[in-house]
Amino acid sequence: MALQIIDRRLAGKNKSVGNRERFVRRFKEQIAESVRRAVSQRGIRDIEQAESITIPKKDIGEPVFHHGQGGIRDMVHPGNAEHVRGDRIQRPQGGAGGGGGSQASDSGEGEDDFTFTLTKEEFMQLFFEDLALPNLLRTHIGETPKYKPRRAGYSQNGIPNNLAVLRTMRGALGRRIALGQSAQRERAALQVQLDALVEEGQGASDEAAALRLRIDELKARTGRIPYLDPIDLRFRSRVQVPVPNSQAVMFCLMDVSGSMDQARKDLAKRFFILLYLFLTRHYEKIDIVFIRHHTQAAEVSEEQFFHSTESGGTVVSSALVLLDQIIRARYPAGDWNIYAAQASDGDNFTNDSGNCRSLLVDRILPLVRYFAYVQVAQEEQNLWEEYSQLQSQFSHFAMRKVSEPGDIYPVFRDLFKKEGVQ
């Protein structure tokens, strides 16, 4: 027999939290599909918001038992003035029943869909659920140790929030028993002697008076034992212990040359914004480095990366050279899991595309765990041709094309899907 535990405690102001979580788990597939449809209808910058989700009524219907319409039924409704028992009544024409306060439509089933609102956290959880950085080494210990608090018994010093009330009261009770036990025993013995003297008629004697005085002293001593003493206080103690710290760094490289018109730059920005949201949500310890390039490359801030209007010629190798320099100076491959994503329109200085392939083969790909190249144009230019030669050589190198905003999310999911997920 299975044991079922039902928690009937109040859940604060939102008393439907448990029901909501069960609903999301039960209809997760339909909700996930609604989330994917919602992504195509909103801007990338609006992704991290709540969303109203609609599920067709047919998808949430449950099987029920009901009586069939067969058999012979004889009934006369109250207030009937037209029919008598045994009359045959024809079915209403053109509908499932009579009555109603409005004209029926000549199309549609008349069933409402079920609509509810996903919170920001629920939406983002479903949005990124089946995505992950490929081959992330979560067991790698970085040079900078990471600590987490762990219970370490009790101590006599601490803050009020850590006060262990039960342990404190238990200690106070034990102390009172230990300090008052001898006095209680002596007092009980003296009381027996006093009672014996009273029975013998010597209750007014000097010996009885001395016994009464001693009993009062013992009673006063017991009464002076404090109910709670500072020595009784016990606080929950916690110590900082080192835990495995997975270190990862993500490099975002974007072409801002003159051949990258505003529409293409917007596509690249959308891809990196999506990537930025994904990384900052799923990993506690991850550095993100932004590199923009035209004829020269520069490491910039997030604000400059997404909003700067600088442009110029195109020398893609400048960004790869800077990437290699930053990796070797600040992110040694032995201590960091290194990932890189590059966005470009594929246009490059003719003699430079070969240099880009050589830099990737000789300097960068041996150090990184994953490199993704996204081309925001359909035409295959010289950079795409050079990069295509790397796919068969390196399993951790991937490249895709994006030509319109609707392609971004499918390509993103393809690049960063979990291992084994189709």
N, C-alpha and C positions, 0 to 999 in steps of 0.2 A: 504494500500500500504506500503510495507516494505521499510525502508530507508537503503540504502547501502552506506557506506563511503569508499572511495578508497584513501589510503594514497600514493601519488605520490612523496613524498620527497625522495631524494637520500639516500641510505643506506651505505654511505662510499664507500670503495673500493669493498666490496663484495655486489654488487647490487642485488643479487639473494637471500638475506636472507629471505624475505617474501615468495617467491616461494618455497624455501627449507623447511621452516616450514610447509607450507600447504601440501607439498608432503609427509613429514614424518607423519603428522596427517592422511592423506588420506589412506596411505598404511601401517599404523602402524602394522597391524597384520602380513603382509608379511615380514616387516622389523624385527619385533620381532622374527619371526621364523628363519630368516637369522642370527640374533644375536645368537640364541640358537645353530644353527649349527656351527657358528664360534667359540663358546666357546669350543666345543669338539675338535677343531683343533689347539688350541693354549695353551701354558703353562699358569699356574695360574699367574706367575709373569709377563706375557705379557698381562694380561687381560686389565689393565688400559691403553690402547692404542687405536688409531683410527683403523678403520676396513673398508675394501672395501666390500660392500654388493652387492650381485647379486640377482636381482628379475627376474624371468622368464617373458618373454614378454607377455605371455598369461595372467598374473596376473595384468598387468597394461594397458591392452587394453581397449579402450573405444568404445561404440557402435556408429556407423556412418551410415548415409544414403547414398546409392549409387544406381546407375541405374542397373537394372537387365540385363541379357544377352539374354533375349527373344526378339521376334519380328524379322522382316526382315529389314536388313540394306543394302543399296546399296551405295557403295563408291568406288572410284578409287584413289589410293594413288599417289601423285606426283612422277614422274620419272618411273612409271610403263611401261614396254615394253612387258609384257607377257600376260596380261589379259585385257579384255574389259568389259564394263558394262553388267551385267547379268551372268557372269561366277561364278561358285561355287568353293570356295577355301576350300580345306580340312584343318582340324586342324593339327598343327604340331604333329608329333608322338613322344611319350616318354618325354613330358615336357609340362609346362604350357605356353610356348611361344618360339619364336625363338630369334635369336640374342645372344649377349653376347660375351665376350672376352675370356672365358675359358670353359673347359669341365665341364658339370654338374656332380654332385655326384649321385651315385645310392642309397643313403640313406640319411635320415635327412630331416628336413623341411626348412633348410636354414634361420632360424630366429635367430637374435642375442638377448641375454638376456640384460637387462638394469643393468648397474653397476655404482654405485657411492660410495663415501667415507663418512662414518659417522665420525664425530669428536669424540675426546676422551670423551667430556661431553655428547654427544648424545648417544654414545655406553653405557656408564656407567648408564645413565638414564634408557635406555631400559633394561639393564642387571639386575638392581635391582628394577625395577618398582613395581612389585607385592610382594615385601618382606618387612617385618617389624619386629621389636622386639615385641614379644607377650605381650599384656597387659601393654604397656608403659604408665605410668601416666604422661601425659604432663601438668597437671594443678598443680602439686605439687610444692610448694614454698620451695626452699632450704634455708639453713642457710646463704649462701653467696648470697646476692641479685644480680640480674642482671638488668642492666639499658639499656635503649635505648633513643636516642635523640628524642625530640618532639618539634614541632613549638610552640613558646611562644611569638608571636607578634614581636615587633621591639624595638631596643635599639639604643642609641646614640654612643655606643662603639662596635667595632668588627673588624674583619679582612676584607681586600678588597674582598675576595671571597664571603663574605656574604652581600655585599653592595646591598641594594634594590634601584635600580636606579629610578624606577617610583615613589616610595614613597619619595625618596630624592628630585627629581625634583618638585614633587607636593608641598612639604614643602617649597622649595626655592621660588616657584611662589607665594604661600600664604604670605610668609614673605615680598617679594618685594611689593606686593599689599598693605599689612597692613602698611608698613613703608612709602610708597610713596603716599597713598591715600589722606591724609590731605594736603600735599604739592600740589598735582595735583588740588584739589578743590580750594585752595587759589589762585593758579596760573591762573586757569580758570576765577575766579572772577576778578582778577586784569587785565587780558587781556581784559575783557569786558569793564572795566573802561577806559583803555588806548584807546581802539577803539573808545569809545564815545568822548574822548578828541580830538582825531585826526579828527573825523567828525566835531567837533565844531571849528576846526582851531587852537587848542591849543596843537598841537603835539610837539612844541618846548618849552613848558612851564616847569617850575621847577617841577610841579606836575607830568607831563608826564615822565620827567626824573627819578623821584623817583619811579614811577611805573615800568619803564623799569629796573631799578636797582634791585628792589625787585623781579621781574619776573626772572631775570638772576640768582639771589641767589637761588630761589626755583628750577630752572632748574639744577643748579650745585649740590644742595642737593640731588635731585632725581638721578642724574648721579653717585653720590658717593655710592649709595646703591649697594653692591656687588651682582653679578648674582648668585653666589653660596658661601655660608658661612659654616664654619665647623659645626655650629649649625643646619644646614639643614640635615646633614648626618644621614641616618637611615640604620641600619643593621638588617638582619633577626636574631632573637634570638631563641636559642634552649636550652631546659633544659633537664636534665637527669631524667627520671621517672622510677621507678621500674616496672618490668614486671614479669609475672610468669616464673619461671626457673625450667625446668624439669631436674632432676638429675638422671643419670643412670650410673651403673658401670658394666663392663663385665669382668668376670674372665675366662681366658683361661688356662686349665690344660692339660699337655701333658706328657705321659709316655716316658721316654728315657732310659729304662732299657735294659739289654742285649738281652732280647727276642724280642725287637723292632729292627728288622734289618733295613738297610738303606731304603729299599723300603717302609716299613711300616711307618718309620719316615717321609719319603717324602710325603706319603698320609696324615698323620696328619698335616704336615706343610702346605700342599696345602689347607686343610680345614680351618686352622686358618688364612692363608693369605687371603683367600676369605672372611672369617668372618671379618677380620681387615679392608679390603677395604669397606665392607658393612657398618660397624659401623661408621667409620670415615667420610663416605660420607653423612649419613642420620641424624646424631645427632650432634648438636653443643656442647652440654654439656654432655660428656660421658667419664668416666675414663676406661682404660683398664689395667688389672693386669695380668701379665704372670707368671705362676707357672710351673716349671719343676720338675719331681721327678723320682727317682729310689728307693733306700732304704731310701733316705732322700729327702725332698722337699725344694725348695728354690724359692723365688721370684726373677726374673731376668728381665733384660731389653729386649726390643723387639729384638735387635741384638743377644743377647745370646739365646733367646728363639728359634729363627729360624735357628741359624748357629752354636751353640755350639755342640761339638762332645762328650760330657761327657756321660757316661753310667754306668750301674751297675746292682744290683739286683732289685727286684720289691716288694715294699710295697706301695700300692696305698693309704692306709689310711693316710700316711704322708702328701700327698697333700691335702686331705680333712681336716685334722687337721689344716694345715697352712691356708687354705681357711677360715675356721671358725674363726681363730684368727684374720686374717686381717679384716674380715667383722665386728667383734665386736669392734675392735680397731679403725678402720678408716671409716667404712661405715655403720652406724647404720641404721637398716631397716626402721625406722620411717622417715628418711630423704633421703634415696636413693632407687631407683629401681634397684634391684640386679639380674644379670643374670650370668649364668655359663655354660661353654661348656667344656667337658672333652673328650680327645682322648686317646685311649689305645688299645692294642692288646687283652685285656681280660685276659692275663696271670697275676697271682698274687700269692703271698705267701698264701698257703692253708688256714691257720688260720686267714688270714687278710681280706678276702672278706666279712665275716660276720660283721667285724668291720666297713667296708665301708658302708654297708647297714644301720647299726645302726647310724653311723654319719650322713648319709643323712636324715634318718627319724627323729632323735631327735634334730639335731643341724642345719642342713643346709637348707633342704627343707622348714621348717617353715619360713625362712627368705627370701628366693629368690622368684622371680616372675616366673622364668623359668630355668630349668636345662636340658641341652641336652648332651647325652652321645653318642659318635661315636666310634664304634669298628672297627679298621682297619684290621680285619681278619674275616673269615667266620665261623671258628669253635667256638662253644659255650663253653667257659671255665667257671671256677667257678665264676668269676666276673660278667659275663653276666647272669648267673643263679640267682645270688643274686639280681642284678639290675632288672631282669624281674619281681620280686615280687612287685616292687614299682609302675609299670605302672597302675595297677588297683586301687591303693590307692591314687595316686597324679596325677591330671590332668595336672599339670604344669611340669611333668617329662616326657621326651621323649628319646628314644634310637633307633639307626639305625646302620646298618652294611655297611662298605665300603671295597671293596676288590681290586678295580682298579681305576685309575684316572678318568675314565669316569663315575664312580658312585658318585663322590663328588658333582658335581653341582646338580643333581636330589635330593640327600639326603639333601643338604643345602636348596634347595627350599622347600622341604617337612617340614623341621624343622622350618623355619622362614617365611613361607608364611603368608600373611595377613589373618586376621580372615574373614571367609566367602568366601575366594578364594579357588577354587578346583584345 
